[in-house]
Amino acid sequence: MIMKFASCAFLLGIAGCEDASMNREKPTISFELDAPVERALGSSSVHFIKDCMLGLCMYKYSLTFSKPLRANLEIISSAGNLKFDDMVSATLVTFEGDNINSANITLGGIDSDAEHANAMRYHYQLVEKLEAQGWRRFIFQNEARVPGTEALKFENTHYVLDKPVGTGPWDDPALKRTQEQWLSMRTFSSWYFQKNGVYLKLSELRWDSEEAPEKKGSYLFTLELESESEFYKGYFEGEKDRKDWKALVPAELKRMAQERAQTEARLKKMGIAIDESYQDPPIKALE
């Protein structure tokens, strides 16, 4: 997938920055995917900083990570409403138009230099919240549908049959890890979800404590949300192909399905279980 904008959240993170607002009351932000950004600006109690270049506009708001103030956040989309009370920063993105087609959110649910156990607890609370609201695991269409129950059968957590994967068994949101397994993860990990034409990536960046790396660390938890069109445009690189994504994606998905079938056939011969119940989400724009 193509990264369409650099997340300012990671830059804000542990180092922190000045509050975007001097108001000490709890800020509130509300926005809707695929809706005009002006609606979000009007329904939020904060001031966004606008930054535009070559048709891409980012509307940014941030709090100082090192201070206790957090914002209330409401995300409205075809997948329903998501609410959080611990938002640290938000970047709303439009491209060649006024509608928000993606957003990047940083959550501040745990303190810096926290116990790893607290970070694990917060992670699973986020996953349980998403699953309770109907969000489901997403697997890239060219990657094998291997459940997390098979994760221990793979020596490398980043590869399946010597190929790098983004949604492998170790990235199954349903997988529960021990703390030892948690710390063996790469320092930047992601879990993909989808619901009703909206795609969500939960990412976590970890810095282990220098004094007690096996016990404590600092974390950034981010949510990246994309509309269906923005998500599938990311399957193509050239600007022309991105604009023509609806015409091009059926052939690309067919190619990806063939790649998945070949991989799954090899894995089955090796005794690896495949989640046959998993079905790729429908693409509304093609219906």
LINNORMO-V448571 format. One record per backbone hydrogen bond with DSSP energy under -1.0 kcal/mol. NH is the residue of the N-H (numbers start at 0). CO is the residue of the C=O. E is the energy in kcal/mol with one decimal. If there is no record, write none. Layout:
NH&CO&E, NH&CO&E
//
This chain:
11&7&-2.1, 12&8&-2.6, 15&11&-2.9, 19&61&-2.4, 28&71&-2.4, 30&73&-2.1, 32&75&-2.3, 33&99&-3.9, 34&31&-1.3, 36&97&-2.8, 40&36&-2.3, 41&37&-2.0, 42&38&-1.6, 44&27&-2.6, 48&59&-3.0, 50&57&-2.3, 52&55&-2.5, 55&52&-2.1, 56&93&-2.5, 57&50&-2.9, 58&91&-2.8, 59&48&-2.7, 60&89&-2.3, 62&87&-2.2, 66&63&-1.5, 70&86&-2.4, 71&26&-3.1, 72&83&-3.2, 73&28&-2.2, 74&81&-3.0, 75&30&-2.8, 79&76&-2.0, 81&74&-2.4, 83&72&-2.3, 86&70&-2.3, 87&105&-3.3, 88&105&-1.3, 89&60&-2.7, 90&103&-2.2, 91&58&-2.6, 92&101&-2.6, 93&56&-2.4, 95&54&-2.8, 99&34&-2.5, 100&92&-2.1, 101&92&-1.2, 102&224&-2.1, 103&90&-2.3, 104&222&-3.0, 105&88&-2.4, 106&220&-3.1, 107&85&-3.4, 113&216&-2.1, 115&214&-2.7, 118&114&-1.6, 119&115&-2.6, 120&116&-2.1, 121&117&-2.4, 122&118&-2.6, 123&119&-2.4, 124&120&-1.9, 125&121&-2.2, 126&122&-2.3, 127&123&-2.6, 128&124&-2.1, 129&125&-2.3, 130&126&-2.8, 131&127&-2.3, 132&128&-1.0, 133&130&-1.6, 134&129&-2.4, 135&193&-2.1, 137&191&-1.9, 142&139&-2.3, 145&143&-1.7, 149&146&-1.9, 150&147&-1.8, 152&149&-1.9, 153&150&-2.0, 159&162&-2.4, 162&159&-1.3, 164&157&-2.1, 170&167&-1.7, 171&168&-1.4, 174&171&-2.1, 181&177&-2.5, 182&178&-2.4, 184&181&-1.2, 188&203&-2.2, 190&201&-2.3, 192&199&-3.0, 193&135&-2.1, 194&197&-2.2, 197&194&-1.5, 198&225&-2.4, 199&192&-2.5, 200&223&-2.4, 201&190&-2.8, 202&221&-2.6, 203&188&-2.6, 204&219&-2.2, 205&186&-2.4, 206&217&-2.9, 208&215&-2.4, 214&211&-1.7, 215&211&-2.8, 216&113&-2.3, 217&206&-2.9, 219&204&-2.0, 221&202&-2.7, 222&104&-2.5, 223&200&-2.3, 224&102&-2.4, 225&198&-2.5, 226&100&-2.4, 230&226&-2.5, 231&227&-2.4, 232&228&-1.7, 234&231&-1.4, 235&232&-1.9, 241&237&-2.5, 242&238&-2.0, 243&239&-1.6, 244&241&-1.1, 247&243&-1.7, 248&244&-2.9, 251&247&-1.6, 252&248&-2.9, 253&249&-1.8, 254&250&-2.0, 255&251&-2.4, 256&252&-2.5, 257&253&-1.8, 258&254&-1.9, 259&255&-2.5, 260&256&-2.5, 261&257&-2.1, 262&258&-2.1, 263&259&-3.1, 264&260&-2.1, 265&261&-1.7, 266&262&-2.3, 267&263&-2.6, 268&264&-1.5, 270&267&-1.5, 271&266&-2.5, 274&144&-3.6, 275&273&-1.7, 277&274&-1.4, 285&282&-1.8, 286&283&-1.3
//
